[in-house]
């Protein structure tokens, strides 16, 4: 009986699995509904009045057409 040559095992380098534990961490999320009830808003609305803005979007668009 002839012995078979043993082929080397193919190594697959999975970079996603390699660095998975560095990036996939548990994180505490903020309850947005509770914050909204308290009056918190992420983006402040109404900081600029209308007379401060030089022109609206449609007026400036129509000038260039």
Biopython code that builds the backbone (N, CA, C, O; Angstrom):
import numpy as np
from Bio.PDB.StructureBuilder import StructureBuilder

atoms = [
    (1, "UNK", "N", (0.821, -1.177, 0.000)),
    (1, "UNK", "CA", (0.000, 0.000, 0.000)),
    (1, "UNK", "C", (0.870, 1.246, 0.000)),
    (1, "UNK", "O", (1.805, 1.381, 0.788)),
    (2, "UNK", "N", (0.540, 2.125, -0.884)),
    (2, "UNK", "CA", (1.264, 3.394, -0.947)),
    (2, "UNK", "C", (0.610, 4.405, -0.011)),
    (2, "UNK", "O", (-0.613, 4.507, 0.083)),
    (3, "UNK", "N", (1.469, 5.141, 0.669)),
    (3, "UNK", "CA", (0.926, 6.152, 1.577)),
    (3, "UNK", "C", (0.550, 7.401, 0.778)),
    (3, "UNK", "O", (1.260, 7.826, -0.134)),
    (4, "UNK", "N", (-0.588, 7.965, 1.159)),
    (4, "UNK", "CA", (-1.014, 9.205, 0.505)),
    (4, "UNK", "C", (-0.234, 10.373, 1.088)),
    (4, "UNK", "O", (0.108, 10.399, 2.270)),
    (5, "UNK", "N", (0.032, 11.329, 0.223)),
    (5, "UNK", "CA", (0.689, 12.536, 0.698)),
    (5, "UNK", "C", (-0.320, 13.349, 1.505)),
    (5, "UNK", "O", (-1.468, 13.529, 1.097)),
    (6, "UNK", "N", (0.119, 13.818, 2.620)),
    (6, "UNK", "CA", (-0.772, 14.599, 3.452)),
    (6, "UNK", "C", (-0.743, 16.046, 2.959)),
    (6, "UNK", "O", (0.306, 16.689, 2.942)),
    (7, "UNK", "N", (-1.920, 16.547, 2.556)),
    (7, "UNK", "CA", (-2.007, 17.911, 2.056)),
    (7, "UNK", "C", (-2.112, 18.870, 3.236)),
    (7, "UNK", "O", (-2.792, 18.570, 4.218)),
    (8, "UNK", "N", (-1.452, 20.009, 3.151)),
    (8, "UNK", "CA", (-1.543, 20.977, 4.259)),
    (8, "UNK", "C", (-2.955, 21.552, 4.342)),
    (8, "UNK", "O", (-3.626, 21.748, 3.328)),
    (9, "UNK", "N", (-3.389, 21.816, 5.577)),
    (9, "UNK", "CA", (-4.722, 22.374, 5.769)),
    (9, "UNK", "C", (-4.739, 23.827, 5.311)),
    (9, "UNK", "O", (-3.784, 24.576, 5.514)),
    (10, "UNK", "N", (-5.833, 24.198, 4.699)),
    (10, "UNK", "CA", (-5.985, 25.566, 4.222)),
    (10, "UNK", "C", (-6.424, 26.431, 5.402)),
    (10, "UNK", "O", (-7.421, 26.140, 6.061)),
    (11, "UNK", "N", (-5.673, 27.487, 5.655)),
    (11, "UNK", "CA", (-5.987, 28.403, 6.749)),
    (11, "UNK", "C", (-6.709, 29.610, 6.165)),
    (11, "UNK", "O", (-6.178, 30.304, 5.298)),
    (12, "UNK", "N", (-7.928, 29.852, 6.649)),
    (12, "UNK", "CA", (-8.693, 31.007, 6.192)),
    (12, "UNK", "C", (-8.528, 32.118, 7.225)),
    (12, "UNK", "O", (-8.861, 31.938, 8.396)),
    (13, "UNK", "N", (-8.020, 33.255, 6.790)),
    (13, "UNK", "CA", (-7.817, 34.382, 7.684)),
    (13, "UNK", "C", (-9.059, 35.267, 7.630)),
    (13, "UNK", "O", (-9.253, 36.020, 6.676)),
    (14, "UNK", "N", (-9.885, 35.172, 8.648)),
    (14, "UNK", "CA", (-11.099, 35.969, 8.731)),
    (14, "UNK", "C", (-10.819, 37.185, 9.612)),
    (14, "UNK", "O", (-10.782, 37.078, 10.838)),
    (15, "UNK", "N", (-10.623, 38.334, 8.980)),
    (15, "UNK", "CA", (-10.286, 39.539, 9.721)),
    (15, "UNK", "C", (-11.449, 40.044, 10.562)),
    (15, "UNK", "O", (-11.237, 40.675, 11.598)),
    (16, "UNK", "N", (-12.678, 39.771, 10.125)),
    (16, "UNK", "CA", (-13.844, 40.209, 10.903)),
    (16, "UNK", "C", (-13.899, 39.456, 12.222)),
    (16, "UNK", "O", (-14.107, 40.057, 13.276)),
    (17, "UNK", "N", (-13.715, 38.157, 12.168)),
    (17, "UNK", "CA", (-13.750, 37.354, 13.387)),
    (17, "UNK", "C", (-12.537, 37.631, 14.273)),
    (17, "UNK", "O", (-12.613, 37.515, 15.496)),
    (18, "UNK", "N", (-11.435, 37.993, 13.654)),
    (18, "UNK", "CA", (-10.216, 38.244, 14.414)),
    (18, "UNK", "C", (-10.360, 39.478, 15.308)),
    (18, "UNK", "O", (-9.913, 39.472, 16.455)),
    (19, "UNK", "N", (-10.982, 40.532, 14.782)),
    (19, "UNK", "CA", (-11.104, 41.788, 15.519)),
    (19, "UNK", "C", (-12.493, 41.996, 16.108)),
    (19, "UNK", "O", (-12.818, 43.101, 16.541)),
    (20, "UNK", "N", (-13.307, 40.962, 16.130)),
    (20, "UNK", "CA", (-14.684, 41.070, 16.585)),
    (20, "UNK", "C", (-14.782, 41.527, 18.032)),
    (20, "UNK", "O", (-15.641, 42.345, 18.358)),
    (21, "UNK", "N", (-13.932, 41.025, 18.893)),
    (21, "UNK", "CA", (-14.040, 41.310, 20.320)),
    (21, "UNK", "C", (-13.584, 42.725, 20.671)),
    (21, "UNK", "O", (-13.909, 43.229, 21.746)),
    (22, "UNK", "N", (-12.843, 43.363, 19.787)),
    (22, "UNK", "CA", (-12.407, 44.730, 20.048)),
    (22, "UNK", "C", (-13.530, 45.734, 19.818)),
    (22, "UNK", "O", (-13.621, 46.735, 20.529)),
    (23, "UNK", "N", (-14.390, 45.474, 18.828)),
    (23, "UNK", "CA", (-15.384, 46.453, 18.424)),
    (23, "UNK", "C", (-16.785, 46.127, 18.920)),
    (23, "UNK", "O", (-17.551, 47.048, 19.202)),
    (24, "UNK", "N", (-17.147, 44.867, 19.037)),
    (24, "UNK", "CA", (-18.487, 44.491, 19.454)),
    (24, "UNK", "C", (-18.565, 44.471, 20.975)),
    (24, "UNK", "O", (-18.336, 43.441, 21.609)),
    (25, "UNK", "N", (-18.888, 45.614, 21.541)),
    (25, "UNK", "CA", (-19.002, 45.740, 22.982)),
    (25, "UNK", "C", (-20.432, 46.135, 23.329)),
    (25, "UNK", "O", (-21.093, 46.825, 22.553)),
    (26, "UNK", "N", (-20.906, 45.704, 24.478)),
    (26, "UNK", "CA", (-22.236, 46.101, 24.914)),
    (26, "UNK", "C", (-22.205, 47.554, 25.341)),
    (26, "UNK", "O", (-21.192, 48.056, 25.828)),
    (27, "UNK", "N", (-23.330, 48.218, 25.152)),
    (27, "UNK", "CA", (-23.380, 49.641, 25.425)),
    (27, "UNK", "C", (-24.748, 49.991, 25.999)),
    (27, "UNK", "O", (-25.759, 49.405, 25.612)),
    (28, "UNK", "N", (-24.776, 50.939, 26.915)),
    (28, "UNK", "CA", (-26.026, 51.390, 27.518)),
    (28, "UNK", "C", (-26.610, 52.478, 26.634)),
    (28, "UNK", "O", (-25.925, 53.442, 26.292)),
    (29, "UNK", "N", (-27.883, 52.323, 26.261)),
    (29, "UNK", "CA", (-28.548, 53.289, 25.409)),
    (29, "UNK", "C", (-29.383, 54.237, 26.250)),
    (29, "UNK", "O", (-29.881, 53.870, 27.314)),
    (30, "UNK", "N", (-29.532, 55.459, 25.761)),
    (30, "UNK", "CA", (-30.326, 56.472, 26.444)),
    (30, "UNK", "C", (-31.780, 56.312, 26.013)),
    (30, "UNK", "O", (-32.066, 56.136, 24.829)),
    (31, "UNK", "N", (-32.702, 56.375, 26.983)),
    (31, "UNK", "CA", (-34.127, 56.264, 26.680)),
    (31, "UNK", "C", (-34.617, 57.602, 26.133)),
    (31, "UNK", "O", (-34.754, 58.568, 26.883)),
    (32, "UNK", "N", (-34.878, 57.657, 24.834)),
    (32, "UNK", "CA", (-35.258, 58.916, 24.196)),
    (32, "UNK", "C", (-36.658, 59.360, 24.602)),
    (32, "UNK", "O", (-36.937, 60.558, 24.655)),
    (33, "UNK", "N", (-37.537, 58.411, 24.886)),
    (33, "UNK", "CA", (-38.907, 58.767, 25.262)),
    (33, "UNK", "C", (-38.910, 59.487, 26.612)),
    (33, "UNK", "O", (-39.622, 60.474, 26.792)),
    (34, "UNK", "N", (-38.115, 58.991, 27.553)),
    (34, "UNK", "CA", (-38.026, 59.647, 28.860)),
    (34, "UNK", "C", (-37.412, 61.039, 28.726)),
    (34, "UNK", "O", (-37.867, 61.985, 29.370)),
    (35, "UNK", "N", (-36.386, 61.162, 27.897)),
    (35, "UNK", "CA", (-35.755, 62.460, 27.700)),
    (35, "UNK", "C", (-36.704, 63.448, 27.028)),
    (35, "UNK", "O", (-36.694, 64.635, 27.353)),
    (36, "UNK", "N", (-37.519, 62.970, 26.099)),
    (36, "UNK", "CA", (-38.475, 63.846, 25.428)),
    (36, "UNK", "C", (-39.513, 64.349, 26.423)),
    (36, "UNK", "O", (-39.938, 65.502, 26.344)),
    (37, "UNK", "N", (-39.923, 63.501, 27.352)),
    (37, "UNK", "CA", (-40.884, 63.929, 28.374)),
    (37, "UNK", "C", (-40.267, 64.963, 29.303)),
    (37, "UNK", "O", (-40.972, 65.833, 29.815)),
    (38, "UNK", "N", (-38.958, 64.880, 29.529)),
    (38, "UNK", "CA", (-38.266, 65.842, 30.395)),
    (38, "UNK", "C", (-37.988, 67.161, 29.677)),
    (38, "UNK", "O", (-37.605, 68.144, 30.312)),
    (39, "UNK", "N", (-38.179, 67.187, 28.350)),
    (39, "UNK", "CA", (-37.963, 68.418, 27.601)),
    (39, "UNK", "C", (-36.643, 68.473, 26.878)),
    (39, "UNK", "O", (-36.287, 69.523, 26.344)),
    (40, "UNK", "N", (-35.904, 67.386, 26.839)),
    (40, "UNK", "CA", (-34.615, 67.374, 26.153)),
    (40, "UNK", "C", (-34.835, 67.228, 24.657)),
    (40, "UNK", "O", (-35.633, 66.396, 24.225)),
    (41, "UNK", "N", (-34.142, 68.020, 23.869)),
    (41, "UNK", "CA", (-34.159, 67.843, 22.413)),
    (41, "UNK", "C", (-32.718, 67.864, 21.932)),
    (41, "UNK", "O", (-31.927, 68.699, 22.370)),
    (42, "UNK", "N", (-32.382, 66.970, 21.053)),
    (42, "UNK", "CA", (-31.004, 66.836, 20.599)),
    (42, "UNK", "C", (-30.578, 68.047, 19.775)),
    (42, "UNK", "O", (-29.482, 68.576, 19.956)),
    (43, "UNK", "N", (-31.451, 68.480, 18.873)),
    (43, "UNK", "CA", (-31.152, 69.637, 18.041)),
    (43, "UNK", "C", (-32.093, 70.754, 18.452)),
    (43, "UNK", "O", (-33.313, 70.607, 18.375)),
    (44, "UNK", "N", (-31.540, 71.846, 18.880)),
    (44, "UNK", "CA", (-32.358, 72.970, 19.326)),
    (44, "UNK", "C", (-33.087, 73.570, 18.131)),
    (44, "UNK", "O", (-32.472, 73.841, 17.100)),
    (45, "UNK", "N", (-34.380, 73.777, 18.261)),
    (45, "UNK", "CA", (-35.202, 74.321, 17.182)),
    (45, "UNK", "C", (-35.403, 75.819, 17.393)),
    (45, "UNK", "O", (-35.470, 76.286, 18.530)),
    (46, "UNK", "N", (-35.498, 76.568, 16.296)),
    (46, "UNK", "CA", (-35.861, 77.976, 16.350)),
    (46, "UNK", "C", (-34.765, 78.887, 16.843)),
    (46, "UNK", "O", (-35.062, 79.884, 17.500)),
    (47, "UNK", "N", (-33.516, 78.594, 16.560)),
    (47, "UNK", "CA", (-32.433, 79.473, 17.017)),
    (47, "UNK", "C", (-32.339, 80.726, 16.158)),
    (47, "UNK", "O", (-31.949, 81.783, 16.653)),
    (48, "UNK", "N", (-32.693, 80.626, 14.868)),
    (48, "UNK", "CA", (-32.566, 81.754, 13.956)),
    (48, "UNK", "C", (-33.947, 82.229, 13.553)),
    (48, "UNK", "O", (-34.834, 81.422, 13.277)),
    (49, "UNK", "N", (-34.128, 83.535, 13.519)),
    (49, "UNK", "CA", (-35.403, 84.077, 13.079)),
    (49, "UNK", "C", (-35.411, 84.139, 11.554)),
    (49, "UNK", "O", (-34.362, 84.024, 10.920)),
    (50, "UNK", "N", (-36.582, 84.319, 10.973)),
    (50, "UNK", "CA", (-36.709, 84.325, 9.516)),
    (50, "UNK", "C", (-36.064, 85.568, 8.897)),
    (50, "UNK", "O", (-35.545, 85.488, 7.784)),
    (51, "UNK", "N", (-36.082, 86.716, 9.588)),
    (51, "UNK", "CA", (-35.501, 87.919, 9.007)),
    (51, "UNK", "C", (-33.971, 87.873, 9.009)),
    (51, "UNK", "O", (-33.339, 88.665, 8.310)),
    (52, "UNK", "N", (-33.361, 86.962, 9.779)),
    (52, "UNK", "CA", (-31.914, 86.822, 9.767)),
    (52, "UNK", "C", (-31.439, 86.150, 8.484)),
    (52, "UNK", "O", (-30.373, 86.480, 7.963)),
    (53, "UNK", "N", (-32.225, 85.213, 7.979)),
    (53, "UNK", "CA", (-31.842, 84.478, 6.771)),
    (53, "UNK", "C", (-31.965, 85.386, 5.554)),
    (53, "UNK", "O", (-33.000, 86.030, 5.381)),
    (54, "UNK", "N", (-30.953, 85.457, 4.713)),
    (54, "UNK", "CA", (-30.983, 86.383, 3.582)),
    (54, "UNK", "C", (-32.037, 86.032, 2.535)),
    (54, "UNK", "O", (-32.682, 86.926, 1.986)),
    (55, "UNK", "N", (-32.220, 84.747, 2.253)),
    (55, "UNK", "CA", (-33.240, 84.357, 1.281)),
    (55, "UNK", "C", (-33.597, 82.895, 1.527)),
    (55, "UNK", "O", (-32.838, 82.151, 2.146)),
    (56, "UNK", "N", (-34.732, 82.512, 1.046)),
    (56, "UNK", "CA", (-35.135, 81.122, 1.224)),
    (56, "UNK", "C", (-34.506, 80.270, 0.132)),
    (56, "UNK", "O", (-33.868, 80.790, -0.782)),
    (57, "UNK", "N", (-34.684, 78.993, 0.229)),
    (57, "UNK", "CA", (-34.079, 78.062, -0.720)),
    (57, "UNK", "C", (-34.668, 78.232, -2.111)),
    (57, "UNK", "O", (-33.933, 78.253, -3.098)),
    (58, "UNK", "N", (-35.983, 78.354, -2.196)),
    (58, "UNK", "CA", (-36.621, 78.435, -3.516)),
    (58, "UNK", "C", (-36.287, 79.746, -4.227)),
    (58, "UNK", "O", (-36.139, 79.755, -5.449)),
    (59, "UNK", "N", (-36.167, 80.840, -3.500)),
    (59, "UNK", "CA", (-35.815, 82.097, -4.137)),
    (59, "UNK", "C", (-34.414, 82.047, -4.735)),
    (59, "UNK", "O", (-34.184, 82.528, -5.844)),
    (60, "UNK", "N", (-33.475, 81.456, -3.981)),
    (60, "UNK", "CA", (-32.111, 81.368, -4.494)),
    (60, "UNK", "C", (-32.016, 80.373, -5.642)),
    (60, "UNK", "O", (-31.193, 80.538, -6.543)),
    (61, "UNK", "N", (-32.856, 79.339, -5.615)),
    (61, "UNK", "CA", (-32.851, 78.337, -6.684)),
    (61, "UNK", "C", (-33.382, 78.946, -7.984)),
    (61, "UNK", "O", (-32.847, 78.673, -9.059)),
    (62, "UNK", "N", (-34.424, 79.764, -7.890)),
    (62, "UNK", "CA", (-35.040, 80.333, -9.066)),
    (62, "UNK", "C", (-34.127, 81.378, -9.723)),
    (62, "UNK", "O", (-34.237, 81.602, -10.928)),
    (63, "UNK", "N", (-33.238, 82.017, -8.971)),
    (63, "UNK", "CA", (-32.344, 83.005, -9.528)),
    (63, "UNK", "C", (-31.324, 82.372, -10.454)),
    (63, "UNK", "O", (-30.918, 82.985, -11.441)),
    (64, "UNK", "N", (-30.903, 81.144, -10.147)),
    (64, "UNK", "CA", (-29.848, 80.501, -10.930)),
    (64, "UNK", "C", (-30.378, 79.697, -12.101)),
    (64, "UNK", "O", (-29.584, 79.252, -12.930)),
    (65, "UNK", "N", (-31.669, 79.493, -12.208)),
    (65, "UNK", "CA", (-32.234, 78.703, -13.323)),
    (65, "UNK", "C", (-32.401, 79.502, -14.577)),
    (65, "UNK", "O", (-32.861, 78.973, -15.589)),
]
sb = StructureBuilder()
sb.init_structure("model")
sb.init_model(0)
sb.init_chain("A")
sb.init_seg("    ")
for serial, (resi, resn, name, xyz) in enumerate(atoms, 1):
    if name == "N":
        sb.init_residue(resn, " ", resi, " ")
    sb.init_atom(name, np.array(xyz, "f"), 0.0, 1.0, " ", f" {name:<3s}", serial, name[0])
structure = sb.get_structure()
